[in-house]
Amino acid sequence: MRIFLCICLVLSLFVFYGDATQSLLERVAPPSDLPISSVAAATAASPNPSPTNNAPAPPAPAGVPAPIGASVPAPIVGTGTVSAVNTAPTFLASANASQTNATQSAAPNNLNPFEGKPTSASYSNDIPPAYLTWKKPIPNQTFPPLYKIGVSNITFEWTVDPQILKVQPVNITVALANPQKQTFTAAIVPGTATSAHWDLARLPPGQPLMVGYYTVWVYDQRGPKAFPSPGWLMPDARLVVAMYSTEAYVARTDSMFCPTCYLGSAYSLRESFSSLSIGLAVAIMTSAVLIYSI
């Protein structure tokens, strides 16, 4: 019973304390339901409002940009009127800044790795020479590209790493060497070229091509045996192409060619086998008689 009375007393004290606290807060806090018009009227009734350093500057006329650092007055809510703010200068400044950033971030569209470089320069040895990369035809040592002599038109296309190539060639020579080390110049193009063409139907009369494998050489004005130099184009000889030719059929007329010589070979073999059989039987019978007489 005593425990029950104690619990009831504690609950009564808790409720009384909560009511007293709420009453105290209502007395101290200002009323929150005061209308905005009353506040505005009280402000207007003040005879000499004291100026403050945080007072907003008067709005600029329409069409004139606000000075940098000036605060823009915010619209007053509850007075029935909203002051217009000119935001055109801010928009133009943002547009100009975006256009400037886009111009600075745009990368140059330069697809030729040979252009825009000096034709002669010297660099340190930590820069490697620029090696050629074939785009057409693709080097294949197992099955080299095949071209027909007198008919085909070969197109050579290549590229190079623009970050490694530092010197632009004066000219580029494309030459082919046959197994006998005889060299045929296919084309001499400018130093900025990335392709060359060789028409096998328009070869010089005094330089016929032989059937076989040809090594394609590509080098600059220094020649095919140029020493590797930093930033310069390295002579390339990795591409191998095969040349072939076709000829009309010619029938053989020599005495060593006889298509009908073996048509009766089966009949000749039968006649020869009968004679051999008779001779073998006589030899066996004679050997048997001699062995029996002993």
ABEGO torsion letter per residue (X at the ends): XAAAAAAAAAAAAAAAAAAAAAAAAAAABBBAABBAAAAAAAAAABABBBBBAABBBBBBBBGBBBBBGBBBBBBBBGAGBBBBBBAAAAAAAAAAAAAAAAAAABBBBBABAABGBBABBBBBAABBBBBBBBAOBBBBAABBBBBBBGABBBBBBBBBBAAABABBBABBBBBBBBAAGBBBBABBBBAABABBBBBAABBBAABBBBBEBBBBBBBBAAEAABBBBBGBBBBBAABBBBBBBBBBBBBBABAABBAAAAAAAAAAAAAAAAAAAAAAAAAAAAAAAAAAAX
